[in-house]
Amino acid sequence: MILLTGGTGTAGSEISKALARMEVHHRSLVRDRAKAAASAGEYVELVEADLSRPETLAAALDGVEKALLLTAASPEAPQQERDFIRQAKRAGVRYVVKFSAYGASLNAPHFFGRQHGQGERELEDSGLAFTMLRPNGFFQNFLGSAASIQSRSAFHAPAGGMKYSAVDVRDIAAVAAHVLTEPGHQWQRYTITGPEALSHTEIAERFSQVLGRTIRYLDVPEDAAQDWLLAAGMPAWTAEKLVDLYRYYRSGAAAEVTNHVERVGRKAPIAFQQFVRDRAAAFAGPGA
Ligand SMILES: NC(=O)c1ccc[n+]([C@@H]2O[C@H](COP(=O)([O-])OP(=O)(O)OC[C@H]3O[C@@H](n4cnc5c(N)ncnc54)[C@H](OP(=O)(O)O)[C@@H]3O)[C@@H](O)[C@H]2O)c1
């Protein structure tokens, strides 16, 4: 049995769908079965547990051979990962695929990279077989700017002129599904990127081409970006760490383009224009 954590979230839900398309039965660990009902299906069984309460994990892990460990971005993530890995080992799980992040390491210059670095180290030291999935920023993060693109035909970020190789979560899911279901991926660390490194100005041009109206990118200072995220209701911890992530992006370190989507996910990577086309309704202006 394969167990997914985070299977109701942005990336995990696509991983679950990718496994279902391959007709692979799997189990999805959810906090609230009723709330998660829509994510159940012919190939997906739900099990209730909470990564912050390790005593709830034994039932979820019963009979599991392989697990995808995806934790939400939160201050608790390293502890949740530590507890899950220990419980998984105790339950006889043989292989853990960790959903990590681009550039993860104990000494990464960005907070999320260091946090994932801790989880990776815990897994490496556990004696379990592992694969690290290290995706770059998701295309889907731009859905957070959909209201601004709709109403003001603009989006803003403290991105400067940097280029980064953001990726569609459907491509990350394709890689994850193959890694979870076929041999040959143990001990690998896959940096997963989109097909090209783009600046935010180039991203605005792609929005404009697909939506048929001019979309502008507004470069903003860190303070303004953080204030805007807080005003939009984002918790202070998340807003601060997101600004820290953009500082990392601005260093130009997240521009590498890899071929793991083609090689492991066995598909052509989705271009940013295609993502916008697929979600055009979310970005369309009034009256569109
Ligand atoms: N966004 C990016 O650009 C990006 C890039 C690279 C890596 N990442 C990494 O991707 C991960 C986040 O992925 P995502 O954006 O797909 O996540 P997400 O949409 O925020 O979903 C989080 C998932 O975790 C579950 N969850 C939260 N707390 C839990 C708990 N205590 N016990 C059990 N399940 C819990 C949620 O379940 P509920 O339905 O119960 O809430 C949900 O399924 C983070 O590790 C982040 O660092 C993100």
The ligand as an ORCA input file, in Angstrom:
! r2SCAN-3c Opt
* xyz 0 1
  N       4.239     26.467     -3.190
  C       5.420     26.311     -3.739
  O       5.794     27.026     -4.686
  C       6.326     25.205     -3.255
  C       7.505     24.928     -3.980
  C       8.330     23.895     -3.532
  C       7.998     23.167     -2.400
  N       6.841     23.478     -1.734
  C       6.516     22.690     -0.544
  O       5.250     22.077     -0.764
  C       4.647     21.831      0.513
  C       3.247     22.379      0.481
  O       2.546     21.767     -0.580
  P       1.117     22.309     -1.030
  O       1.222     23.748     -1.390
  O       0.574     21.352     -2.020
  O       0.354     22.211      0.360
  P      -1.086     22.797      0.720
  O      -1.894     23.042     -0.515
  O      -0.878     23.912      1.687
  O      -1.736     21.566      1.479
  C      -1.242     21.137      2.717
  C      -1.701     19.714      2.954
  O      -1.210     19.296      4.223
  C      -2.316     18.833      4.993
  N      -2.061     19.103      6.403
  C      -1.832     20.293      6.998
  N      -1.629     20.114      8.321
  C      -1.736     18.784      8.562
  C      -1.656     17.987      9.731
  N      -1.399     18.531     10.937
  N      -1.840     16.645      9.620
  C      -2.112     16.091      8.416
  N      -2.202     16.792      7.265
  C      -2.018     18.128      7.345
  C      -3.508     19.600      4.467
  O      -4.669     18.908      4.815
  P      -6.071     19.606      5.176
  O      -6.930     19.370      3.977
  O      -6.518     18.873      6.375
  O      -5.794     21.068      5.446
  C      -3.214     19.575      2.965
  O      -3.537     18.318      2.418
  C       5.513     22.535      1.550
  O       6.354     21.556      2.124
  C       6.301     23.514      0.710
  O       7.520     23.888      1.323
  C       6.002     24.458     -2.139
*
